[in-house]
Amino acid sequence: MWRCTGPRWSGGGPEPAGRFAQRLGWYCAERAETRTSLLPAGKTLAFAAVGERRCLGVWRAGRWIVCPYRAVLDGASARDQCARCAQLDRSRSVAADTMADDPRPYGVYLAYFGPGLLKVGITAAERGAARLVEQGAVAYAWLGRGPLMAARRAEAVLGSALAVPDRFTKAAKRAARGALPPVADRVAELAHLHGRAREPALWPETLEPVEFACTDHSQLFGLDRIPGVVAELGGMTAGADVVGEVLAGVGSDVYLRLAGEHGAGALEGEGAGGPIAVLDARVLSGWVLGAATGPMTTVPVPEPARGRAAAKGAGEREDGGQEGLF
């Protein structure tokens, strides 16, 4: 029995980020084995949620430690752990400041998600651009490198001095993707903030600076295939089907052209194959996914959100918490 472990971006290592590919992860507890499957543009998905959604446990030292409580999870939540497994996970986590002794070098970056949606963050240098791709950053630039605590201090100081938050809501990110300015404008906005961060009065002496160089993920994500108006698939329930063709992948989001007619009314992008909708693939983690039982998607598709009005506010935190580890 293989349970989905959610979205993954593999490839990684040093740039260019074009070596990354979006995948779904899988785990079989009986075999203690993991595997992944690609989610390229053009791939047809046709699956149904089977049984109950269960806590995946904890990923530690390159393997899964199965949840001993066999906890059942909410099918609509992006969280794939029960409260006790999440607590254990955060007991050894950079995100929770419980890994201060981590000897690895860390990079400090500026990430761009849309006009005015920029943040400062850190990631282990060995991960390269993986953290940026997982977050769905449209573009990014490195600021500096140094030990973990130096990077942490720089993240806090620069974030406060530059008046940028540490994360954005998924609604804000999705809304921005439908109305992105030209690449040159994205580069200019990142370059301006990079220059401000490098001012002597702000720059932490303990951090090794990195000259400005912008990496854009438009082609990697397939942003040109995402329309301005997109419906959002709801959470999974037992027996619910998802049937459609992959158009693009951004962070944990998978954009699909749903098969056939779907629900009440036509949505933008409907026509050959049906409407375009986005699925947060994190809601798949913990489910056993079997073959679809019908020709159409039966997961709820609410009215599509339009433009930046869909954003709850650039500075709000994600409902699903931290999107990934460092």
QUIZILIN-V169844 format. One record per pair of residues at least 6 apart in sequence whose C-alpha atoms are under 6 Angstrom apart, sorted by the first residue. I is the first residue (numbers start at 1). J is the second residue. D is the distance in whole Angstrom. If there is no record, write none. Layout:
((I & J & D) (I & J & D))
This chain:
((1 & 28 & 6) (2 & 26 & 6) (2 & 27 & 5) (2 & 28 & 5) (3 & 26 & 6) (3 & 27 & 5) (3 & 286 & 6) (3 & 287 & 5) (3 & 288 & 5) (4 & 25 & 6) (4 & 26 & 4) (4 & 285 & 5) (4 & 286 & 6) (4 & 287 & 6) (5 & 25 & 5) (5 & 26 & 5) (5 & 285 & 4) (6 & 24 & 5) (6 & 25 & 6) (6 & 281 & 6) (6 & 282 & 5) (6 & 284 & 6) (6 & 285 & 4) (7 & 23 & 6) (7 & 24 & 5) (7 & 252 & 6) (7 & 281 & 6) (8 & 22 & 6) (8 & 23 & 5) (8 & 24 & 6) (9 & 20 & 6) (9 & 21 & 5) (9 & 22 & 5) (10 & 20 & 5) (10 & 21 & 6) (11 & 19 & 5) (11 & 20 & 4) (12 & 20 & 6) (12 & 130 & 6) (13 & 127 & 6) (13 & 128 & 5) (14 & 128 & 5) (18 & 220 & 6) (22 & 39 & 6) (23 & 37 & 5) (23 & 38 & 4) (23 & 39 & 5) (24 & 36 & 5) (24 & 37 & 5) (25 & 35 & 6) (25 & 36 & 4) (26 & 34 & 6) (26 & 35 & 5) (26 & 36 & 6) (27 & 33 & 6) (27 & 34 & 5) (41 & 246 & 5) (41 & 247 & 5) (41 & 248 & 6) (42 & 245 & 6) (42 & 246 & 5) (43 & 245 & 6) (43 & 246 & 5) (44 & 244 & 6) (44 & 245 & 4) (45 & 243 & 5) (45 & 244 & 5) (46 & 242 & 6) (46 & 243 & 4) (46 & 292 & 5) (47 & 241 & 6) (47 & 242 & 6) (47 & 289 & 6) (47 & 290 & 5) (47 & 291 & 5) (47 & 292 & 4) (48 & 239 & 6) (48 & 240 & 5) (48 & 241 & 4) (48 & 289 & 5) (48 & 290 & 5) (48 & 291 & 6) (48 & 292 & 5) (49 & 238 & 5) (49 & 239 & 5) (49 & 240 & 6) (49 & 289 & 5) (50 & 238 & 5) (50 & 239 & 6) (50 & 288 & 5) (50 & 289 & 6) (51 & 238 & 6) (53 & 72 & 6) (53 & 73 & 5) (53 & 286 & 5) (53 & 287 & 5) (54 & 71 & 6) (54 & 72 & 4) (54 & 73 & 5) (54 & 286 & 5) (55 & 71 & 5) (55 & 80 & 6) (55 & 81 & 5) (55 & 82 & 6) (55 & 286 & 6) (56 & 286 & 6) (57 & 65 & 6) (57 & 66 & 5) (57 & 67 & 4) (57 & 85 & 6) (58 & 64 & 6) (58 & 65 & 5) (75 & 235 & 6) (75 & 236 & 5) (75 & 237 & 6) (76 & 235 & 4) (76 & 236 & 6) (78 & 282 & 5) (78 & 283 & 5) (78 & 320 & 5) (80 & 285 & 6) (90 & 96 & 6) (91 & 98 & 6) (92 & 98 & 5) (92 & 99 & 6) (93 & 99 & 5) (105 & 125 & 6) (105 & 146 & 5) (105 & 147 & 5) (106 & 123 & 6) (106 & 124 & 4) (106 & 125 & 5) (106 & 145 & 6) (106 & 146 & 5) (106 & 147 & 6) (106 & 148 & 6) (107 & 122 & 6) (107 & 123 & 5) (107 & 125 & 5) (107 & 144 & 6) (107 & 145 & 4) (108 & 121 & 6) (108 & 122 & 4) (108 & 143 & 5) (108 & 144 & 5) (109 & 120 & 6) (109 & 121 & 5) (109 & 141 & 6) (109 & 142 & 4) (109 & 143 & 5) (110 & 119 & 6) (110 & 120 & 5) (110 & 140 & 5) (110 & 141 & 5) (111 & 118 & 6) (111 & 119 & 5) (111 & 137 & 6) (111 & 140 & 4) (112 & 118 & 5) (112 & 137 & 6) (112 & 138 & 6) (112 & 139 & 5) (112 & 140 & 6) (113 & 137 & 5) (113 & 138 & 5) (114 & 176 & 5) (119 & 164 & 5) (119 & 165 & 6) (119 & 166 & 6) (120 & 155 & 6) (120 & 159 & 6) (121 & 155 & 6) (123 & 326 & 5) (133 & 251 & 6) (134 & 251 & 4) (135 & 251 & 5) (136 & 250 & 5) (136 & 251 & 4) (138 & 217 & 5) (139 & 215 & 5) (139 & 216 & 4) (139 & 217 & 6) (140 & 214 & 6) (140 & 215 & 6) (141 & 213 & 6) (141 & 214 & 5) (143 & 210 & 5) (144 & 207 & 6) (144 & 208 & 5) (144 & 209 & 4) (144 & 210 & 5) (145 & 207 & 6) (145 & 208 & 5) (146 & 207 & 5) (165 & 315 & 6) (168 & 314 & 5) (168 & 315 & 6) (168 & 316 & 6) (168 & 317 & 6) (169 & 316 & 6) (169 & 317 & 6) (169 & 318 & 5) (171 & 311 & 5) (172 & 311 & 4) (175 & 307 & 5) (175 & 308 & 5) (178 & 227 & 6) (178 & 228 & 4) (221 & 248 & 6) (221 & 249 & 5) (221 & 250 & 5) (222 & 248 & 5) (229 & 306 & 5) (230 & 276 & 6) (230 & 277 & 5) (230 & 304 & 5) (231 & 277 & 4) (231 & 304 & 4) (232 & 277 & 5) (232 & 278 & 5) (232 & 301 & 6) (233 & 278 & 6) (233 & 279 & 5) (233 & 300 & 6) (233 & 301 & 5) (234 & 300 & 5) (240 & 298 & 6) (240 & 299 & 6) (241 & 292 & 5) (241 & 297 & 5) (241 & 298 & 5) (242 & 297 & 4) (243 & 258 & 6) (243 & 259 & 6) (243 & 296 & 6) (243 & 297 & 5) (244 & 256 & 6) (244 & 257 & 5) (244 & 258 & 4) (244 & 259 & 5) (245 & 256 & 5) (245 & 257 & 5) (246 & 255 & 6) (246 & 256 & 5) (247 & 255 & 5) (247 & 256 & 5) (248 & 255 & 5) (252 & 280 & 6) (252 & 281 & 6) (253 & 279 & 6) (253 & 280 & 5) (253 & 281 & 6) (254 & 278 & 6) (254 & 279 & 5) (255 & 277 & 6) (255 & 278 & 4) (256 & 276 & 6) (256 & 277 & 5) (257 & 275 & 6) (257 & 276 & 4) (258 & 274 & 5) (258 & 275 & 6) (259 & 273 & 5) (259 & 274 & 5) (259 & 296 & 6) (260 & 273 & 5) (260 & 274 & 5) (261 & 274 & 6) (267 & 275 & 6) (269 & 275 & 5) (269 & 276 & 6))
